[in-house]
Amino acid sequence: MSIDRINDGLSNWKIRWNRVFTTTNGDGEPVSYRWHFLAAIVAYQIFVRIRKRRKAK
């Protein structure tokens, strides 16, 4: 995770959201995987809820 002003104390931390889950490839261009990660979390939550409903029946 990318945090600005990390050495100024916890109250002054500012998360740089455009850099979260972002990597750079060989060309130096940033590639963001943030939406892939969020989609995976949502898909997992849907899977868990469906499984619980089926188990309850």
Secondary structure, DSSP 4 states (H G I P E B T S, - for coil): --EETGGG-GGG-EE-GGGTTEEE-TTS-EEE-HHHHHHHHHHHHHHHHHHHHHHH-
